[in-house]
């Protein structure tokens, strides 16, 4: 997850609901909002999808889409809430088949 402030309770709900090993949610405040420092995280083999919380990102993070493409990672833009009920259909619509579920 990229954007906003890391919220451990939300990350844990997403992790358990989607049966993930982990949810990575790096700090992206004004002091370390460089997209370049996110690329090693995006490139990790265990990363299956990148959620971009567009309401809470800095303009310096606009390069995330190119990084996801470069590393063949699906990018899901989350326009508002990031609870399980909101995020699930956003992930499944474009990524469901690729991730082993959905149409």
One Martini backbone bead per residue (centre of mass of N, CA, C, O) as a GRO file, in nm:
protein
  103
    1UNK     BB    1   0.098   0.035   0.022
    2UNK     BB    2   0.035   0.372  -0.103
    3UNK     BB    3  -0.018   0.604   0.131
    4UNK     BB    4  -0.036   0.773   0.378
    5UNK     BB    5  -0.084   0.630   0.685
    6UNK     BB    6   0.011   0.387   0.863
    7UNK     BB    7  -0.226   0.117   0.953
    8UNK     BB    8  -0.213  -0.161   1.128
    9UNK     BB    9  -0.517  -0.241   1.148
   10UNK     BB   10  -0.569  -0.237   0.840
   11UNK     BB   11  -0.347  -0.425   0.749
   12UNK     BB   12  -0.448  -0.670   0.913
   13UNK     BB   13  -0.725  -0.697   0.779
   14UNK     BB   14  -0.617  -0.742   0.496
   15UNK     BB   15  -0.436  -0.983   0.554
   16UNK     BB   16  -0.660  -1.177   0.664
   17UNK     BB   17  -0.877  -1.153   0.437
   18UNK     BB   18  -0.644  -1.231   0.200
   19UNK     BB   19  -0.424  -1.424   0.303
   20UNK     BB   20  -0.153  -1.287   0.391
   21UNK     BB   21   0.171  -1.246   0.491
   22UNK     BB   22   0.169  -0.929   0.401
   23UNK     BB   23   0.172  -0.567   0.458
   24UNK     BB   24   0.298  -0.308   0.283
   25UNK     BB   25   0.356   0.034   0.447
   26UNK     BB   26   0.510   0.290   0.366
   27UNK     BB   27   0.652   0.577   0.427
   28UNK     BB   28   0.507   0.904   0.271
   29UNK     BB   29   0.627   1.164   0.349
   30UNK     BB   30   0.785   1.468   0.295
   31UNK     BB   31   1.076   1.331   0.373
   32UNK     BB   32   0.996   1.029   0.204
   33UNK     BB   33   0.847   1.063  -0.113
   34UNK     BB   34   1.018   0.893  -0.287
   35UNK     BB   35   0.979   0.672  -0.543
   36UNK     BB   36   1.259   0.531  -0.559
   37UNK     BB   37   1.237   0.389  -0.269
   38UNK     BB   38   0.995   0.189  -0.372
   39UNK     BB   39   1.104  -0.007  -0.588
   40UNK     BB   40   1.217  -0.245  -0.414
   41UNK     BB   41   0.935  -0.323  -0.312
   42UNK     BB   42   0.790  -0.372  -0.584
   43UNK     BB   43   1.012  -0.592  -0.688
   44UNK     BB   44   0.926  -0.796  -0.509
   45UNK     BB   45   0.818  -1.118  -0.550
   46UNK     BB   46   0.581  -1.109  -0.318
   47UNK     BB   47   0.455  -0.893  -0.484
   48UNK     BB   48   0.118  -0.875  -0.633
   49UNK     BB   49   0.015  -0.582  -0.536
   50UNK     BB   50  -0.061  -0.230  -0.586
   51UNK     BB   51  -0.166   0.019  -0.363
   52UNK     BB   52  -0.304   0.342  -0.446
   53UNK     BB   53  -0.364   0.619  -0.239
   54UNK     BB   54  -0.468   0.892  -0.406
   55UNK     BB   55  -0.565   1.083  -0.170
   56UNK     BB   56  -0.259   1.020  -0.008
   57UNK     BB   57  -0.057   1.151  -0.216
   58UNK     BB   58   0.219   1.253  -0.364
   59UNK     BB   59   0.340   1.378  -0.657
   60UNK     BB   60   0.614   1.210  -0.633
   61UNK     BB   61   0.430   0.926  -0.687
   62UNK     BB   62   0.367   0.909  -1.006
   63UNK     BB   63   0.588   0.667  -1.077
   64UNK     BB   64   0.452   0.398  -0.988
   65UNK     BB   65   0.332   0.292  -1.253
   66UNK     BB   66   0.602   0.243  -1.399
   67UNK     BB   67   0.713   0.044  -1.192
   68UNK     BB   68   0.495  -0.169  -1.217
   69UNK     BB   69   0.542  -0.224  -1.513
   70UNK     BB   70   0.846  -0.299  -1.496
   71UNK     BB   71   0.754  -0.541  -1.266
   72UNK     BB   72   0.475  -0.673  -1.318
   73UNK     BB   73   0.255  -0.497  -1.146
   74UNK     BB   74  -0.032  -0.444  -1.018
   75UNK     BB   75  -0.238  -0.149  -1.028
   76UNK     BB   76  -0.431   0.005  -0.763
   77UNK     BB   77  -0.666   0.253  -0.744
   78UNK     BB   78  -0.751   0.428  -0.445
   79UNK     BB   79  -0.987   0.688  -0.390
   80UNK     BB   80  -1.043   0.603  -0.078
   81UNK     BB   81  -1.129   0.380   0.081
   82UNK     BB   82  -0.945   0.080   0.257
   83UNK     BB   83  -1.132  -0.138   0.293
   84UNK     BB   84  -1.221  -0.449   0.213
   85UNK     BB   85  -1.494  -0.385   0.062
   86UNK     BB   86  -1.351  -0.177  -0.134
   87UNK     BB   87  -1.088  -0.326  -0.238
   88UNK     BB   88  -1.172  -0.598  -0.361
   89UNK     BB   89  -1.309  -0.498  -0.632
   90UNK     BB   90  -1.060  -0.339  -0.730
   91UNK     BB   91  -0.884  -0.592  -0.764
   92UNK     BB   92  -1.068  -0.795  -0.926
   93UNK     BB   93  -1.134  -0.652  -1.185
   94UNK     BB   94  -0.823  -0.633  -1.307
   95UNK     BB   95  -0.681  -0.903  -1.127
   96UNK     BB   96  -0.825  -1.177  -1.078
   97UNK     BB   97  -0.704  -1.375  -1.285
   98UNK     BB   98  -0.402  -1.325  -1.216
   99UNK     BB   99  -0.462  -1.405  -0.891
  100UNK     BB  100  -0.681  -1.661  -0.900
  101UNK     BB  101  -0.954  -1.503  -0.962
  102UNK     BB  102  -1.208  -1.429  -1.097
  103UNK     BB  103  -1.295  -1.317  -1.432
   0.00000   0.00000   0.00000
